[in-house]
Amino acid sequence: MPEEVLFKSENRQTRAEIASYLRAVADKLDAGEPITLKSGDQTVTMEPPASPTFEVKAEREGPAGSPGELSVEFELEWDEGAEDGADAGDLEIE
């Protein structure tokens, strides 16, 4: 299935700045409100359903046994027009 990028922003931030963005998204999710992303002349508003699929992924990219690039990714997914996502089990973040 082809992918259409509706919005993209990537830049170095402090951990505190990133936490602030994540809190703003969490507050919108908690309130059941749309999430609007803005950067320069880009803007997109998304309305996650009540139960989207929440994917958390930790990755290491690079050759085995050598230093690589580490990442933690948080993703909300849902089908357009869908009300609920699939139940994949409990997630714990410690």
Residue frames relative to the residue before (quaternion, step in Angstrom):
aa qw qx qy qz dx dy dz
M 1.0000 0.0000 0.0000 0.0000 0.00 0.00 0.00
P 0.4294 -0.7145 0.4830 0.2679 3.63 -0.71 0.99
E 0.3046 -0.7490 0.5663 0.1597 3.53 -1.15 0.71
E 0.1460 -0.7632 0.6254 0.0713 3.56 -0.99 0.92
V 0.2709 -0.7602 0.5681 0.1615 3.60 -0.58 1.11
L 0.2245 -0.8007 0.5474 0.0944 3.57 -0.59 1.19
F 0.7835 -0.0222 0.0567 0.6184 3.58 1.18 -0.60
K 0.0932 0.7818 -0.6153 0.0387 3.57 -1.07 0.69
S 0.0589 0.7548 -0.6502 0.0636 3.52 -1.03 0.93
E 0.0970 0.7878 -0.6008 0.0944 3.57 -0.82 0.96
N 0.3143 0.7278 -0.5671 0.2235 3.57 -0.62 1.12
R 0.5911 -0.5841 0.4299 0.3530 3.53 -1.23 0.53
Q 0.0046 -0.7839 0.6188 -0.0512 3.57 -0.91 1.03
T 0.5241 -0.5793 0.4923 0.3839 3.57 -1.24 0.29
R 0.6417 -0.5092 0.3894 0.4211 3.58 -1.22 0.34
A 0.6387 0.5291 -0.3298 0.4510 3.61 1.01 -0.77
E 0.6486 0.5072 -0.3224 0.4670 3.61 0.99 -0.79
I 0.6448 0.5122 -0.3193 0.4691 3.58 0.98 -0.84
A 0.6354 0.5294 -0.3245 0.4590 3.59 0.97 -0.88
S 0.6310 0.5363 -0.3298 0.4533 3.59 1.02 -0.76
Y 0.6479 0.5001 -0.3160 0.4799 3.61 0.97 -0.82
L 0.6683 0.4995 -0.3040 0.4599 3.58 0.91 -0.92
R 0.6304 0.5229 -0.3347 0.4661 3.60 1.04 -0.73
A 0.6356 0.5268 -0.3327 0.4559 3.59 0.98 -0.81
V 0.6498 0.4905 -0.3126 0.4894 3.60 0.99 -0.82
A 0.6448 0.5229 -0.3208 0.4561 3.60 0.94 -0.88
D 0.6435 0.5185 -0.3258 0.4592 3.60 0.96 -0.81
K 0.6484 0.5051 -0.3160 0.4739 3.60 0.99 -0.83
L 0.6488 0.5084 -0.3202 0.4670 3.60 0.95 -0.85
D 0.6445 0.5381 -0.3091 0.4466 3.57 0.96 -0.92
A 0.7309 0.4249 -0.2232 0.4852 3.56 0.98 -0.90
G 0.4376 -0.7020 0.4595 0.3233 3.61 1.25 -0.17
E 0.4660 0.6897 -0.4288 0.3510 3.58 1.20 0.51
P 0.5969 -0.5445 0.4344 0.3983 3.61 -1.22 0.39
I 0.3178 -0.7135 0.5922 0.1978 3.56 -1.26 0.51
T 0.0993 -0.7927 0.6006 0.0332 3.58 -0.69 1.11
L 0.1537 -0.7771 0.6079 0.0536 3.55 -0.83 1.08
K 0.0021 0.8002 -0.5983 0.0415 3.58 -0.88 0.97
S 0.1624 0.7416 -0.6422 0.1057 3.54 -1.12 0.79
G 0.8147 -0.0478 -0.0079 0.5778 3.59 -0.49 1.16
D 0.7842 -0.2671 0.2115 0.5187 3.58 -0.74 -1.03
Q 0.5297 0.6092 -0.4135 0.4210 3.60 1.29 0.18
T 0.1540 0.7612 -0.6254 0.0752 3.56 -1.08 0.71
V 0.0667 0.7669 -0.6366 0.0458 3.54 -1.12 0.75
T 0.1661 -0.7595 0.6213 0.0979 3.56 -1.09 0.77
M 0.0884 -0.7875 0.6099 0.0051 3.54 -0.85 1.07
E 0.1744 -0.7752 0.5998 0.0946 3.56 -1.12 0.72
P 0.1963 -0.7995 0.5560 0.1149 3.60 0.01 1.25
P 0.4829 -0.6477 0.4970 0.3167 3.60 -1.07 0.69
A 0.7403 -0.4211 0.2910 0.4358 3.57 -1.30 0.11
S 0.8143 0.1082 -0.0378 0.5691 3.63 1.05 -0.72
P 0.0099 0.8022 -0.5964 0.0269 3.61 0.27 1.18
T 0.5393 -0.5622 0.4931 0.3871 3.56 -1.30 0.16
F 0.1729 -0.7787 0.5991 0.0695 3.58 -0.87 1.01
E 0.0720 -0.8053 0.5885 -0.0054 3.56 -0.54 1.21
V 0.0577 -0.7641 0.6425 0.0086 3.55 -0.94 0.99
K 0.0235 0.8109 -0.5802 0.0722 3.55 -0.77 1.06
A 0.1327 -0.7402 0.6540 0.0822 3.58 -1.05 0.87
E 0.0177 -0.8258 0.5620 -0.0440 3.57 -0.77 1.06
R 0.1329 -0.7188 0.6708 0.1255 3.49 -1.38 0.40
E 0.1155 -0.7962 0.5926 0.0400 3.58 -0.72 1.09
G 0.5772 0.5660 -0.4471 0.3827 3.54 -0.99 0.85
P 0.6881 -0.4806 0.3371 0.4266 3.57 -1.28 0.17
A 0.5676 -0.6003 0.4423 0.3490 3.57 -1.06 0.77
G 0.8180 0.2495 -0.2015 0.4775 3.56 -1.01 0.86
S 0.6870 0.4087 -0.2797 0.5318 3.61 1.27 0.03
P 0.6115 -0.5286 0.4121 0.4205 3.59 -1.17 0.42
G 0.0617 -0.8055 0.5894 0.0034 3.55 -0.99 0.84
E 0.5780 -0.5392 0.4604 0.4040 3.52 -1.29 -0.37
L 0.2124 -0.7804 0.5796 0.0997 3.58 -0.83 1.04
S 0.0224 0.7973 -0.6030 0.0114 3.57 -1.12 0.63
V 0.1590 -0.7059 0.6778 0.1305 3.48 -1.37 0.47
E 0.0806 -0.8118 0.5783 0.0025 3.56 -0.71 1.10
F 0.1224 -0.7517 0.6456 0.0560 3.54 -1.08 0.88
E 0.0448 0.8208 -0.5642 0.0773 3.58 -0.70 1.05
L 0.1920 -0.7300 0.6449 0.1195 3.53 -1.07 0.84
E 0.0233 -0.8051 0.5925 -0.0163 3.58 -0.85 0.97
W 0.1582 0.7569 -0.6285 0.0840 3.53 -1.18 0.66
D 0.4928 -0.6207 0.5146 0.3272 3.54 -1.25 0.46
E 0.5518 -0.6000 0.4537 0.3602 3.56 -1.01 0.79
G 0.8083 0.2302 -0.2008 0.5033 3.55 -0.87 0.99
A 0.5629 0.6109 -0.3907 0.3967 3.62 1.25 -0.14
E 0.3742 -0.7289 0.5330 0.2112 3.54 -1.15 0.63
D 0.8126 0.1303 -0.0435 0.5665 3.61 1.04 -0.71
G 0.3432 -0.7173 0.5699 0.2071 3.54 -1.23 0.63
A 0.6577 -0.4971 0.3879 0.4121 3.57 -1.33 0.01
D 0.3817 -0.6997 0.5546 0.2390 3.57 -1.16 0.65
A 0.0837 -0.8371 0.5405 0.0088 3.57 -0.48 1.22
G 0.6966 -0.4455 0.2887 0.4826 3.62 1.17 0.18
D 0.6412 -0.5551 0.3890 0.3597 3.51 -1.35 0.15
L 0.1989 -0.7497 0.6227 0.1031 3.55 -1.12 0.80
E 0.0974 -0.7676 0.6308 0.0584 3.54 -1.05 0.80
I 0.0855 -0.7567 0.6461 0.0522 3.57 -1.03 0.84
E 0.1089 -0.8256 0.5534 0.0152 3.54 -0.54 1.17
